[in-house]
Amino acid sequence: MHARVTVAALTIGASALAGCSSPPPDEPPPAYTVTRRIDSGNYIDIEVAVDRNHRLRDVFDRVLADNAGSSGYFITITCGADGPNNMRALALGKMATDEAGAYYTGLLSAGMYRFDPVRGASCP
């Protein structure tokens, strides 16, 4: 019986912690602002800023969808909020839409991507 109480307490505690750090599921991802865009002809290097660091993977997906057309992408998501974390990198990603994109991004093949949140980064 003691083990059941402990497991239940851990489950409730984990749920409470998850609820504190996660936005509601129906909340849209933060809007982004393009702060830099370099189109080399073979790939696009895009830097965007957001005001908070949640749902960054959704931001990455939206940036890709809004900029479709190149063979490879490098995307940097930074903090755009005023304060000590302004312009700090929150996540880095890249995607290859074809074999040339795979070559320029260093990914193995077309259709591959890599998305890496920056550990410990916060915004604002």
C-alpha positions as CSV (number, residue, x, y, z in Angstrom):
1,M,0.0,0.0,0.0
2,H,2.8,2.4,0.8
3,A,4.2,1.9,-2.8
4,R,0.9,2.8,-4.4
5,V,0.7,6.0,-2.4
6,T,4.3,6.9,-3.4
7,V,3.7,6.3,-7.1
8,A,0.4,8.3,-7.0
9,A,2.2,11.2,-5.3
10,L,5.0,11.1,-7.9
11,T,2.5,11.0,-10.7
12,I,0.5,14.0,-9.2
13,G,3.8,15.9,-8.6
14,A,5.0,15.3,-12.2
15,S,1.6,16.4,-13.5
16,A,1.7,19.6,-11.5
17,L,5.3,20.4,-12.6
18,A,4.4,19.7,-16.3
19,G,1.4,22.0,-15.9
20,C,3.5,24.9,-14.6
21,S,6.0,24.8,-17.3
22,S,3.8,24.1,-20.3
23,P,1.5,26.5,-22.1
24,P,-2.1,25.5,-22.6
25,P,-2.3,23.2,-25.7
26,D,-4.7,25.5,-27.5
27,E,-2.4,28.5,-27.1
28,P,-0.7,29.3,-30.5
29,P,3.0,29.3,-30.8
30,P,4.6,32.7,-30.3
31,A,4.7,35.1,-33.3
32,Y,8.2,35.6,-34.8
33,T,10.0,38.5,-36.5
34,V,12.6,37.9,-39.1
35,T,15.8,39.7,-38.0
36,R,18.1,38.4,-40.7
37,R,17.8,36.5,-44.0
38,I,20.6,35.6,-46.3
39,D,19.7,33.7,-49.5
40,S,22.9,32.2,-51.0
41,G,21.0,30.6,-53.9
42,N,21.7,27.1,-52.5
43,Y,20.4,27.6,-49.0
44,I,18.7,30.2,-46.9
45,D,20.0,31.4,-43.5
46,I,17.2,32.8,-41.4
47,E,17.3,34.3,-38.0
48,V,14.0,35.0,-36.2
49,A,13.1,36.5,-32.8
50,V,10.4,35.5,-30.4
51,D,9.3,37.1,-27.1
52,R,9.1,33.8,-25.1
53,N,10.6,30.4,-25.3
54,H,7.8,27.9,-25.6
55,R,6.7,25.9,-28.6
56,L,9.9,26.7,-30.4
57,R,9.6,23.6,-32.6
58,D,6.3,25.0,-33.9
59,V,8.0,28.3,-34.6
60,F,10.7,26.4,-36.6
61,D,8.0,24.6,-38.6
62,R,6.2,27.9,-39.3
63,V,9.4,29.6,-40.5
64,L,10.0,26.7,-42.9
65,A,6.4,26.8,-44.2
66,D,6.6,30.6,-44.6
67,N,9.9,30.4,-46.6
68,A,9.4,27.3,-48.8
69,G,11.3,27.2,-52.0
70,S,15.0,26.7,-51.3
71,S,16.9,23.5,-51.1
72,G,18.4,24.0,-47.6
73,Y,17.7,26.1,-44.5
74,F,19.6,27.1,-41.5
75,I,17.2,28.7,-38.8
76,T,18.2,30.4,-35.6
77,I,15.5,31.3,-33.1
78,T,16.5,34.1,-30.7
79,C,15.0,36.0,-27.8
80,G,13.5,39.3,-29.0
81,A,12.2,40.4,-25.6
82,D,13.8,43.3,-23.8
83,G,16.0,42.3,-21.0
84,P,19.2,40.4,-20.3
85,N,18.4,37.6,-22.7
86,N,17.7,39.8,-25.8
87,M,19.2,38.2,-28.9
88,R,20.2,35.1,-27.0
89,A,19.9,31.9,-29.2
90,L,17.0,29.7,-28.0
91,A,17.1,27.1,-30.7
92,L,19.0,26.1,-33.9
93,G,17.6,24.1,-36.8
94,K,18.3,23.1,-40.3
95,M,16.4,21.3,-43.0
96,A,17.2,19.9,-46.5
97,T,14.4,19.8,-49.1
98,D,16.5,18.1,-51.8
99,E,19.9,16.5,-52.2
100,A,21.6,19.9,-52.8
101,G,20.1,21.1,-49.5
102,A,21.4,17.9,-47.8
103,Y,24.9,18.7,-49.1
104,Y,24.9,22.3,-47.9
105,T,23.3,21.7,-44.5
106,G,25.4,18.6,-43.8
107,L,22.3,16.4,-43.4
108,L,22.3,12.9,-44.8
109,S,19.5,13.2,-47.4
110,A,16.6,15.2,-48.7
111,G,13.7,15.6,-46.2
112,M,15.9,15.4,-43.2
113,Y,16.0,18.1,-40.5
114,R,17.6,18.8,-37.2
115,F,16.1,20.9,-34.4
116,D,18.1,21.6,-31.2
117,P,16.8,23.8,-28.4
118,V,19.6,25.6,-26.6
119,R,19.9,24.0,-23.1
120,G,19.2,26.5,-20.3
121,A,18.3,29.4,-22.6
122,S,15.3,31.5,-21.5
123,C,13.3,34.4,-22.8
124,P,12.6,37.0,-21.6
